[in-house]
Amino acid sequence: MKRETLNESLARLRREKPTPEPPQESSSDPKGGAPGKGDNLGVKPVDQVDSEIDGEIDDMAAGKGAGKSIGKPGDAHKPSSLTAEGAGPTGSRGPIPASKASDLPAWVQAKLKRRLSAEGSRRSQSQGTERPAESDSCAPRPSGDSSESMALPRATPLAPVTSGDPEGLADTQTELGPVCARTTEYARHSVHGSWELGEVAHSAADVFALLAADSSLAAVDPLKAIYLDIETTGLSGGAGTLSFMVGLGTFAAGRFDLWQGFLRGPEGERALLAMVAQKIRGADCVVSFFGKSFDRHRLEDKMRLHGIDPPFADRPHLDLYHPLQRLYGGVWRDGRLGTMESELCAVERVDDLPGSYAPAAWFDYLARREHRLEAVFRHNRDDVLSLVVLAAHLGAVRRNERSSGLSLGGPQRARAAGLAKSLAQAGRYSEALDYSHLALSPPTSSPASTPIFGQAPPEPDTRSIQADVAADASLPATRYWRARELHASLLVRNGSWRTAHGAWVELSQAVSTVSGGGVIAVRALIEAAKLSEHRLGEPERGLELCRQARQRAGSELGMRGRSRLLADLDRRQARLAARLESGHSQAQS
């Protein structure tokens, strides 16, 4: 059947639903003559036709549209025989049974679902409390769900609304105009989550440099850093995005000061940005979370537009997102700030307003409506305080305990695997091997198994490691196999060739039952073959390993790069075969 185009579908809808006859006058020109561009001539604008389609969708949802033909533009129309369950003679609206929802076109179901979701969110936001959403009676019911109608997800509970200016704001007069801000002081022993703010003073700056791969962080003093988080009207850059709140935290005289600059209106942006730049210049380092990719660029862009020299280029910037991902990536559902602060520092936010609601709160304030800016201030405050305690956690990962002697918390094996990789990339192979041992040790290891540098822990029993993967979710399977590859390569780097050979062979065997493990197995066999040929003087063993690698490469690897790999294996096999033949000839002679 020939598929209709959008114009054909709209034209047929107009034919099926005739419109009133146009006025007798054939032209809007009072003098008569040819019709003008504004004349109707019985042809409806596209937006009017779309409105009528929406009306037909409403009728179908109410059960009024029995027997009507409707479908997605471009698709053949299929008649619908839905009737509203319990509809009276007047065709009163009622939910469509889920058992009949499949009769509706998929695009109609999706549109109804979006509409019901938006209506439910608006109702919940207007009341400021969480309410059950309306039932999504038109959505297809998943298999195994015996309920008669589908229910939409519950709306996010929102903070109470206030009116007027937020509390505690004070204006500071500058050459560029007044700057509005709220300042809060915290004692250094104040607790955020399970950590004191002052614990960051015991951080080892060399860990920052190692995990961030930035040597400029090696001499950073966390007590002289400035902790930055902003709230903006959007995620995109450009002149239309405003940073209406800038949170800056600094240590001074035994306390922690939180300064939250706030825009009363767009006209104060230049003065606010000038003061932000001045405060950042007074610090030795900037600490943020994903700030190198977002916060810094939003501020830099607007500073340049206002003729303000950005302060970021000439000072180190510790973006906590990247080091924490190197240590804990893949362990939890995501790498967001809220996830990291909860899992590593036991921070629990009560009635937190999601950052996505912050722009609406500021726009409501500008329009002199009731707003939720107090919740935005609290959200920004918690973000800045979490930067401090996460920096303290990061600075203690090499010690594997806090300055108070308490356990560091968090997944120890994943942390050790991340440290091993970073140390290997820095060329510190001996230290990397120590942490690699710890990453592959059983998950019940006690803190006493932390590497003591210069004294390597016992070699892990690789036969029991596979069982540990299923029993310990702190080291995800993907990272586990990479850690085993890194461990074998570090053994080679440290001259343990026989042990490394065994590790590569065992890895190729262990990964054989893992989905997608063919690439790792082939790589492990090739590395073992290299050791057999060049380090162990066992060309026969090397030839056998090459044959196994070629067999697996030909049957399990995809097309990308396979031909080049097979050619390399063929050359290696030929060289080893010739070497063996030469050795046999010399032995016979």
C-alpha positions in Angstrom: 0.0 0.0 0.0 1.4 3.4 -1.0 2.2 5.5 2.1 0.7 9.0 2.3 2.7 12.1 2.6 2.0 14.7 5.3 0.2 17.0 2.8 -1.9 14.2 1.5 -2.9 13.2 5.0 -3.9 16.8 5.9 -5.8 17.2 2.7 -7.8 14.0 3.3 -8.6 15.1 6.9 -10.0 18.3 5.5 -12.1 16.4 3.0 -13.5 14.1 5.7 -14.4 17.0 7.9 -15.9 19.7 5.6 -15.5 23.3 6.6 -18.1 26.1 6.4 -18.5 27.7 3.0 -16.5 30.9 2.6 -18.2 34.2 2.3 -19.7 35.2 -1.0 -17.1 37.8 -1.7 -14.4 36.1 -3.8 -11.7 38.6 -2.7 -10.7 40.5 0.3 -9.9 43.4 -2.1 -12.8 45.9 -1.7 -12.4 46.8 -5.3 -12.7 43.2 -6.5 -10.2 41.4 -8.6 -7.8 38.6 -7.9 -7.7 37.0 -4.4 -5.1 38.4 -2.1 -2.5 36.4 0.0 -4.6 36.7 3.1 -7.7 35.1 1.6 -8.9 31.8 3.0 -10.7 30.3 0.0 -11.8 27.4 2.2 -8.2 26.1 2.8 -7.2 26.0 6.5 -3.8 27.0 7.9 -1.7 24.1 9.0 -1.9 25.1 12.7 -5.7 25.1 12.5 -5.6 21.6 11.0 -3.2 20.5 13.8 -5.6 21.9 16.4 -8.4 19.9 14.9 -6.3 16.8 15.0 -5.7 17.4 18.6 -9.4 17.7 19.0 -9.9 14.3 17.4 -7.3 12.9 19.7 -9.2 14.3 22.7 -12.4 12.8 21.3 -10.7 9.4 21.0 -9.5 9.6 24.5 -13.0 10.4 25.7 -14.6 7.6 23.6 -16.3 10.1 21.2 -14.3 9.1 18.1 -15.8 5.7 17.5 -15.4 4.7 13.9 -13.3 7.7 13.0 -10.2 7.3 10.9 -7.0 8.7 12.3 -3.4 7.9 11.9 0.1 9.4 11.9 0.7 11.6 8.9 2.4 9.6 6.3 0.9 6.3 7.5 -2.2 4.6 6.1 -5.2 5.4 8.3 -6.8 2.5 10.2 -10.3 2.8 11.6 -10.6 2.8 15.4 -13.6 1.2 17.1 -12.8 2.4 20.6 -15.7 3.4 22.9 -15.4 5.0 26.3 -15.9 2.5 29.0 -18.9 3.7 31.0 -19.6 6.7 28.7 -23.1 7.9 28.9 -25.4 8.9 26.1 -23.8 12.3 26.0 -20.4 10.8 25.4 -18.9 11.9 28.7 -15.2 11.5 29.0 -13.7 8.5 30.7 -10.5 6.5 30.6 -9.8 4.1 27.8 -9.3 0.5 29.1 -5.7 -0.6 28.8 -6.9 -3.7 27.0 -8.0 -1.5 24.1 -5.1 0.9 24.2 -3.2 -1.0 21.5 -5.9 0.0 19.0 -4.6 3.6 19.1 -1.7 4.5 16.8 1.6 4.6 18.6 2.1 8.4 18.0 -1.4 9.1 19.5 -0.5 7.1 22.6 2.8 9.0 23.0 1.1 12.4 22.6 -1.5 11.5 25.1 1.1 10.3 27.6 3.1 13.5 27.3 0.0 15.6 27.7 -1.1 13.7 30.8 2.4 13.9 32.3 2.6 17.7 31.8 -0.8 18.2 33.3 0.1 16.0 36.3 3.4 18.0 36.8 1.6 21.3 36.7 -0.9 20.3 39.2 1.8 19.0 41.6 3.9 22.1 41.2 1.0 24.4 41.9 0.3 22.7 45.2 3.9 22.2 46.3 3.3 18.7 47.3 3.6 15.3 45.8 0.4 13.9 44.3 -0.3 10.7 42.4 -0.3 11.4 38.7 -3.3 10.8 36.5 -3.6 7.3 35.1 -2.1 6.9 31.6 -4.9 4.9 30.2 -3.8 5.1 26.6 -0.3 3.8 27.1 0.4 0.2 26.2 0.5 -2.0 29.3 3.8 -3.9 29.8 3.6 -7.6 29.9 2.9 -9.0 33.4 1.1 -5.9 34.5 -2.4 -6.9 35.5 -3.6 -3.4 36.4 -6.5 -2.1 34.3 -4.8 1.3 33.5 -1.2 2.5 33.5 0.0 5.1 36.1 2.5 7.8 35.3 5.6 8.3 37.5 5.0 10.5 40.5 6.1 14.1 40.3 9.2 15.3 42.2 8.3 16.9 45.5 9.1 20.6 45.5 10.2 22.9 48.3 7.7 25.5 49.7 7.4 28.8 48.0 8.2 32.2 49.4 7.8 35.8 48.1 10.0 38.8 48.0 13.8 38.8 48.5 15.5 35.7 50.0 16.6 36.2 53.6 20.1 37.3 54.5 21.0 39.2 51.3 23.3 42.2 51.6 24.4 44.7 49.0 28.1 45.7 48.5 28.7 48.9 46.5 31.3 48.6 43.8 32.5 50.8 40.9 30.3 48.8 38.6 27.2 48.9 40.8 25.8 47.0 43.8 26.6 43.3 44.3 24.0 41.3 46.2 25.2 38.3 48.2 24.5 36.0 51.2 27.5 35.1 53.4 27.5 32.2 55.8 30.3 31.2 58.2 31.0 27.6 59.3 33.5 26.4 61.9 36.2 24.1 60.5 34.9 21.3 62.6 31.4 21.6 61.1 30.2 18.3 59.8 28.8 17.7 56.3 27.6 14.2 55.8 30.1 12.2 57.9 33.1 14.4 57.3 34.4 17.6 59.0 35.2 20.4 56.6 38.6 20.8 58.2 39.7 17.3 57.2 40.6 18.6 53.8 43.7 20.2 55.4 45.2 16.7 55.7 44.9 16.0 52.0 48.0 14.9 50.0 48.2 17.2 47.1 50.4 14.8 45.1 47.3 12.6 44.8 45.4 15.4 43.2 48.2 15.8 40.6 48.3 12.0 40.1 44.6 11.4 39.5 44.0 14.6 37.6 47.1 14.1 35.5 48.0 17.7 36.2 51.4 18.4 37.7 50.4 22.0 38.6 48.2 20.5 41.4 51.2 18.9 43.2 51.8 21.9 45.5 48.2 23.0 46.0 47.1 23.8 49.6 43.4 22.9 49.9 43.0 25.6 52.6 44.0 28.2 50.1 41.7 27.0 47.4 38.3 28.4 46.4 35.4 26.0 46.0 33.1 27.0 43.1 29.6 26.1 42.0 27.1 28.1 40.0 23.4 28.1 39.1 22.5 29.2 35.6 19.4 29.8 33.6 20.4 27.0 31.1 23.0 24.6 30.1 24.0 26.2 26.8 26.5 29.0 26.5 26.2 32.4 24.9 24.8 35.8 25.9 21.4 34.4 26.7 22.5 32.2 29.6 22.9 34.0 33.0 24.8 32.7 36.0 22.3 34.1 38.5 23.9 32.5 41.6 27.7 31.9 42.2 28.7 30.0 45.3 32.3 30.5 46.4 33.8 28.8 49.5 37.1 29.7 51.2 38.9 28.9 54.4 40.0 31.8 56.6 41.0 32.2 60.3 39.8 28.8 61.4 36.5 28.9 59.7 34.9 28.3 56.3 33.1 31.2 54.6 30.5 30.6 52.0 29.7 33.6 49.7 26.7 33.2 47.4 26.5 36.0 44.9 23.0 36.6 43.6 21.6 38.5 40.6 18.5 40.6 41.5 18.2 41.2 37.8 20.2 40.9 34.5 21.4 44.5 34.9 23.7 43.5 37.8 25.5 40.8 35.9 28.7 42.8 35.1 29.2 43.9 38.7 28.6 40.3 40.0 31.1 38.8 37.6 33.7 41.4 38.4 33.5 40.5 42.1 33.6 36.8 41.3 36.8 37.3 39.2 38.3 39.3 42.1 37.6 36.6 44.7 39.0 33.8 42.4 42.2 35.8 41.9 42.7 35.8 45.6 42.9 32.0 45.8 45.7 29.7 44.8 43.5 27.0 43.2 39.9 26.5 42.0 38.0 23.3 43.1 34.8 22.4 41.3 32.8 19.4 40.1 32.6 19.2 36.3 33.7 22.8 36.4 36.3 22.6 33.7 33.6 21.6 31.3 30.7 23.8 32.5 31.1 26.4 35.4 34.4 27.8 34.2 33.2 28.3 30.6 29.9 29.9 31.5 31.7 32.4 33.7 34.6 33.0 31.2 32.2 33.6 28.3 30.2 36.2 30.1 33.3 37.9 31.6 34.7 38.4 28.2 31.4 39.9 26.9 31.5 42.4 29.8 35.2 43.2 29.3 36.4 41.5 32.4 39.6 39.5 32.4 38.8 35.9 33.4 40.9 34.6 36.3 41.1 30.9 35.5 44.0 30.6 33.1 46.8 31.4 35.5 45.9 29.2 38.4 45.5 25.4 38.9 41.9 23.9 38.6 41.0 20.7 40.4 37.9 19.3 38.7 36.8 16.5 41.1 34.7 14.8 38.5 37.6 13.3 36.6 39.7 11.9 39.5 36.6 10.4 41.1 35.6 8.8 37.8 39.1 7.2 37.5 38.6 5.7 40.9 34.9 4.8 41.0 33.7 4.9 37.4 31.1 2.2 36.7 30.6 1.3 40.4 27.4 3.2 40.9 24.5 4.1 38.6 26.1 7.4 37.5 28.9 9.8 38.3 26.8 12.8 39.5 27.8 14.9 42.4 24.8 13.7 44.4 25.8 10.1 43.9 29.5 10.7 44.9 28.7 12.7 48.0 26.1 10.1 49.2 28.3 7.0 48.6 31.6 8.4 49.8 30.7 11.0 52.4 27.3 9.9 53.6 25.7 13.2 52.6 21.9 13.0 52.7 20.0 16.0 51.3 16.5 16.5 52.7 13.9 18.1 50.4 16.6 19.1 48.0 15.4 21.1 45.0 16.8 19.5 41.8 19.0 21.9 39.8 16.7 21.7 36.8 14.1 23.7 38.8 16.5 26.5 39.6 16.0 28.6 36.5 12.2 28.6 37.0 12.7 29.8 40.6 14.7 32.8 39.5 12.3 33.7 36.7 9.4 33.6 39.2 11.4 35.9 41.4 12.0 38.4 38.5 8.3 38.3 37.7 7.5 39.1 41.4 5.7 35.8 41.8 6.0 33.3 44.6 9.3 31.4 44.1 11.6 28.7 45.5 14.9 30.6 45.7 15.5 29.6 49.3 15.7 26.0 48.1 18.1 27.1 45.3 20.3 28.7 47.9 20.3 25.5 50.0 21.1 23.4 46.9 24.0 25.6 46.0 25.3 25.6 49.6 25.2 21.8 49.8 27.1 21.6 46.4 29.9 23.8 47.7 30.2 22.0 51.0 30.3 18.7 49.2 33.2 19.9 47.1 35.2 20.3 50.4 34.5 16.9 51.8 35.0 15.1 48.5 38.4 16.9 48.1 39.2 15.6 51.6 38.2 12.1 50.6 40.3 12.3 47.4 43.3 13.5 49.3 43.2 10.5 51.6 42.9 7.6 49.0 46.7 6.8 49.1 46.5 6.4 52.9 43.3 4.4 52.7 42.1 6.0 55.9 41.0 9.4 57.2 43.1 11.7 59.3 41.2 10.6 62.4 42.1 7.0 61.7 38.6 6.1 60.6 38.0 3.9 57.6 37.9 5.8 54.3 34.9 4.0 53.1 33.9 3.4 49.5 34.8 0.4 47.3 38.5 -0.4 48.1 39.2 -2.7 45.2 37.9 -0.2 42.6 39.9 2.5 44.2 43.0 0.4 44.1 42.5 -0.4 40.5 42.1 3.3 39.6 45.3 4.1 41.5 47.2 1.3 39.8 46.2 2.6 36.4 47.1 6.2 37.2 50.5 5.2 38.7 51.2 3.1 35.6 50.4 6.0 33.3 52.8 8.1 35.3 55.6 5.5 34.9 55.6 4.5 38.5 55.4 0.7 37.8 56.5 -0.7 41.1 53.9 1.3 43.1 51.3 0.5 40.5 52.0 -3.2 40.9 51.4 -2.9 44.7 47.9 -1.4 44.1 47.2 -3.9 41.3 47.8 -6.7 43.8 45.3 -5.1 46.2 42.7 -4.6 43.4 42.8 -8.4 42.6 42.9 -9.6 46.2 39.7 -11.2 47.7 37.0 -8.6 48.6 37.2 -9.6 52.3 40.7 -8.1 52.6 41.4 -6.2 55.7 42.8 -2.6 55.7 46.1 -4.2 56.7 46.5 -5.5 53.2 47.1 -1.9 51.9 50.4 -1.9 50.1 53.5 -0.9 52.0 55.8 0.5 49.4 59.0 -1.5 49.0 57.3 -4.6 50.2 55.0 -6.3 47.7 52.0 -8.3 49.1 51.6 -11.9 48.3 50.6 -12.8 44.7 46.8 -13.2 44.6 45.4 -16.6 43.9 44.0 -16.2 40.4 42.0 -19.4 40.6 39.7 -17.8 43.2 39.4 -14.4 41.5 36.6 -15.4 39.1 34.3 -16.2 42.0 35.2 -12.9 43.6 33.8 -11.0 40.6 30.3 -12.3 41.2 30.5 -11.8 45.0 31.9 -8.3 44.9 30.1 -5.6 43.0 32.6 -3.0 44.2 34.8 -3.8 41.1 32.6 -4.0 38.0 33.3 -6.8 35.6 34.6 -4.5 32.9 37.0 -2.9 35.2 38.0 -6.2 36.7 39.2 -7.7 33.4 41.1 -4.5 32.6 42.7 -4.7 36.0 43.9 -8.2 35.3 45.4 -7.0 32.0 47.1 -4.2 33.7 48.4 -6.6 36.4 50.0 -8.9 33.9 51.6 -6.0 32.0 53.0 -4.5 35.2 54.6 -7.9 36.0 56.3 -7.6 32.7 57.4 -4.1 33.5 58.9 -5.2 36.8 60.8 -8.1 35.2 58.6 -11.0 36.6 58.5 -12.6 33.2 57.6 -16.2 34.2 54.8 -14.9 36.6 53.6 -12.6 33.8 53.5 -15.4 31.3 51.3 -17.4 33.7 49.0 -14.4 34.3 48.5 -13.9 30.6 47.6 -17.5 29.9 45.3 -17.7 32.9 43.6 -14.5 31.7 43.0 -16.0 28.2 41.4 -19.0 29.8 39.3 -17.2 32.4 37.8 -14.8 29.9 36.8 -17.5 27.4 33.4 -17.8 29.0 32.7 -14.1 29.2 30.5 -12.4 26.5 32.7 -10.3 24.3 35.9 -11.6 25.9 37.4 -12.7 22.6 39.4 -9.5 22.2 40.9 -9.8 25.6 41.7 -13.5 25.1 43.5 -12.9 21.8 45.5 -10.0 23.3 46.5 -12.1 26.3 47.6 -15.0 24.1 49.7 -12.7 21.9 51.4 -11.2 25.0 52.1 -14.7 26.4 53.6 -15.7 23.0 55.9 -12.7 23.0 57.2 -13.6 26.4 57.7 -17.2 25.3 59.7 -16.1 22.3 61.8 -13.2 23.6 62.1 -13.7 27.4 61.7 -17.3 28.2 63.4 -18.9 25.2 60.4 -21.2 24.5 59.7 -20.8 20.8 57.6 -24.0 20.6 55.3 -22.7 23.4 55.2 -19.4 21.6 54.2 -21.0 18.3 51.4 -22.9 20.0 50.1 -19.8 21.7 50.2 -18.0 18.3 48.1 -20.7 16.7 45.5 -20.5 19.5 45.4 -16.7 19.2 44.9 -17.0 15.4 42.1 -19.5 15.8 40.2 -17.3 18.3 40.8 -14.2 16.2 39.4 -15.8 13.1 36.2 -17.1 14.9 35.4 -14.4 17.5 36.7 -11.0 16.4 34.7 -8.6 14.3 35.9 -7.4 10.9 37.4 -4.2 12.2 41.2 -4.6 12.5 40.9 -8.4 12.2 42.8 -8.6 8.9 45.7 -6.7 10.2 45.8 -8.8 13.4 45.7 -12.0 11.4 48.5 -10.8 9.2 50.7 -10.0 12.2 50.0 -13.4 13.7 50.9 -15.1 10.4 54.2 -13.3 10.4 54.9 -14.2 14.0 54.0 -17.9 13.3 56.3 -18.0 10.3 59.2 -16.5 12.2 58.8 -18.9 15.1 58.4 -21.9 12.7 61.6 -20.9 10.8 63.4 -20.5 14.1 62.4 -23.9 15.2 63.3 -25.4 11.9 66.7 -23.8 12.1 67.2 -25.1 15.6 66.3 -28.7 14.5 68.8 -28.4 11.5 71.6 -27.3 13.8 70.8 -30.1 16.3 70.9 -32.7 13.5 74.2 -31.5 12.1 
